[in-house]
Amino acid sequence: MRVATETLFRTSTGSMQTHTTQLAKVQQQISSGRQFQHAHEAPAASASVMEWEAALTRIDAQGAAAGRAGHRLGLTENALDDARVITERVKELLVSAGNGAFNNQDRALVAVELDGLAADWRTLANRDDGSGQPLFGGTALGNAFDAAGVYRGSPDNRRVEVADGQQVRDGIPGDQVFGDIGGQSSFAWLDAAVLAVRETDPAARKLALDEVQTGVAAMALNTESRRTEVGVQRAALDRAATWRDTATSELTQSLARLRDTDLIDAATRLSQHSTQLSAAQTAYLQVSSLSLFDRLR
């Protein structure tokens, strides 16, 4: 009889301890929102969680890089829009300067405006992104062009990872925008435009204006081509954003299933373990009473 009582006592004590541990675990899962707290509790799941969390961190970094690249590309596109405005106005002025009704004074006024547009063009070539980085300097620092119009930047732009396996360029090197176009730099074409308008000999002026108009038309066409390139990069950013959103959603859902606590299921288990613990405690009290009765007897 004593052996049976001791066995019942150990069984009820073990049951009570088991349910107490299980109850505490469920309470921890509910309060923390996590199914496990330490890797050793679920090694396989923990490994997957770490891998997916690292993937989410990488995607966040790609998103931040895409934001910076998008900012620079937007500023580059704006700059190229300004370049288009300048070239269009230069073309208009060259046409007007070729008007036979214009006298030297009229052409002098045109030359003054062209000179100002040439200065605006040089300023545009050295525009920065608001943080001191040249828009058209590639990966180099400082002004993209020196006072003589010589390119001092790098021939390549930064390539930024914006999605797994996908990179975009964050701009266009300045030599491709303002450099050699139709045999000379864009700066030289604008300087030539000023000189052509100021030419006093009608025949020489006509020849000079025809040549300059051809060069400025090439500048305008080049500007549009570069603007298209920027548009391609911005479209790539949009596709990358869609990929990141999809990947983030899938990873987040997978993490939630594997890592996060299902509160409805946890509440059910909490109730079950509470009931089982109460039953184990009742059994323990009953066995304890039997044991005490045996001792007294």
ChimeraX attribute file (.defattr): number of C-alpha atoms within 10 A of each C-alpha:
attribute: neighborCount
match mode: 1-to-1
recipient: residues
	/A:1	7
	/A:2	11
	/A:3	8
	/A:4	9
	/A:5	15
	/A:6	15
	/A:7	12
	/A:8	19
	/A:9	20
	/A:10	14
	/A:11	16
	/A:12	22
	/A:13	17
	/A:14	14
	/A:15	19
	/A:16	21
	/A:17	15
	/A:18	16
	/A:19	21
	/A:20	17
	/A:21	14
	/A:22	17
	/A:23	20
	/A:24	15
	/A:25	17
	/A:26	24
	/A:27	16
	/A:28	16
	/A:29	19
	/A:30	19
	/A:31	11
	/A:32	13
	/A:33	16
	/A:34	17
	/A:35	22
	/A:36	20
	/A:37	15
	/A:38	9
	/A:39	13
	/A:40	10
	/A:41	11
	/A:42	13
	/A:43	11
	/A:44	10
	/A:45	17
	/A:46	18
	/A:47	12
	/A:48	15
	/A:49	19
	/A:50	13
	/A:51	12
	/A:52	17
	/A:53	15
	/A:54	12
	/A:55	16
	/A:56	18
	/A:57	13
	/A:58	15
	/A:59	22
	/A:60	16
	/A:61	15
	/A:62	22
	/A:63	20
	/A:64	14
	/A:65	17
	/A:66	25
	/A:67	15
	/A:68	14
	/A:69	24
	/A:70	21
	/A:71	15
	/A:72	21
	/A:73	24
	/A:74	18
	/A:75	18
	/A:76	23
	/A:77	20
	/A:78	13
	/A:79	19
	/A:80	21
	/A:81	14
	/A:82	16
	/A:83	24
	/A:84	19
	/A:85	13
	/A:86	18
	/A:87	22
	/A:88	15
	/A:89	15
	/A:90	24
	/A:91	19
	/A:92	12
	/A:93	19
	/A:94	23
	/A:95	13
	/A:96	16
	/A:97	25
	/A:98	17
	/A:99	11
	/A:100	8
	/A:101	9
	/A:102	12
	/A:103	11
	/A:104	14
	/A:105	10
	/A:106	13
	/A:107	23
	/A:108	17
	/A:109	14
	/A:110	20
	/A:111	22
	/A:112	14
	/A:113	16
	/A:114	24
	/A:115	17
	/A:116	13
	/A:117	20
	/A:118	23
	/A:119	15
	/A:120	14
	/A:121	20
	/A:122	19
	/A:123	13
	/A:124	17
	/A:125	28
	/A:126	19
	/A:127	20
	/A:128	21
	/A:129	16
	/A:130	10
	/A:131	6
	/A:132	11
	/A:133	19
	/A:134	24
	/A:135	28
	/A:136	33
	/A:137	28
	/A:138	23
	/A:139	19
	/A:140	18
	/A:141	14
	/A:142	14
	/A:143	21
	/A:144	26
	/A:145	22
	/A:146	14
	/A:147	8
	/A:148	9
	/A:149	16
	/A:150	14
	/A:151	20
	/A:152	18
	/A:153	22
	/A:154	16
	/A:155	16
	/A:156	17
	/A:157	20
	/A:158	16
	/A:159	14
	/A:160	16
	/A:161	20
	/A:162	28
	/A:163	25
	/A:164	14
	/A:165	7
	/A:166	14
	/A:167	18
	/A:168	22
	/A:169	23
	/A:170	26
	/A:171	27
	/A:172	22
	/A:173	24
	/A:174	24
	/A:175	24
	/A:176	14
	/A:177	23
	/A:178	26
	/A:179	21
	/A:180	15
	/A:181	21
	/A:182	14
	/A:183	10
	/A:184	12
	/A:185	19
	/A:186	25
	/A:187	21
	/A:188	19
	/A:189	23
	/A:190	24
	/A:191	17
	/A:192	17
	/A:193	28
	/A:194	25
	/A:195	18
	/A:196	25
	/A:197	27
	/A:198	19
	/A:199	18
	/A:200	13
	/A:201	9
	/A:202	11
	/A:203	10
	/A:204	12
	/A:205	18
	/A:206	16
	/A:207	12
	/A:208	17
	/A:209	23
	/A:210	16
	/A:211	15
	/A:212	24
	/A:213	20
	/A:214	13
	/A:215	23
	/A:216	22
	/A:217	17
	/A:218	16
	/A:219	26
	/A:220	21
	/A:221	15
	/A:222	17
	/A:223	21
	/A:224	17
	/A:225	13
	/A:226	18
	/A:227	22
	/A:228	13
	/A:229	16
	/A:230	22
	/A:231	15
	/A:232	14
	/A:233	19
	/A:234	22
	/A:235	13
	/A:236	19
	/A:237	24
	/A:238	15
	/A:239	14
	/A:240	23
	/A:241	19
	/A:242	13
	/A:243	16
	/A:244	20
	/A:245	13
	/A:246	12
	/A:247	17
	/A:248	18
	/A:249	13
	/A:250	12
	/A:251	17
	/A:252	15
	/A:253	13
	/A:254	15
	/A:255	17
	/A:256	16
	/A:257	12
	/A:258	17
	/A:259	19
	/A:260	17
	/A:261	20
	/A:262	16
	/A:263	16
	/A:264	10
	/A:265	10
	/A:266	17
	/A:267	14
	/A:268	12
	/A:269	16
	/A:270	20
	/A:271	13
	/A:272	14
	/A:273	20
	/A:274	17
	/A:275	13
	/A:276	18
	/A:277	21
	/A:278	15
	/A:279	16
	/A:280	22
	/A:281	18
	/A:282	14
	/A:283	19
	/A:284	21
	/A:285	15
	/A:286	14
	/A:287	21
	/A:288	17
	/A:289	12
	/A:290	17
	/A:291	18
	/A:292	10
	/A:293	10
	/A:294	12
	/A:295	9
	/A:296	7
	/A:297	6
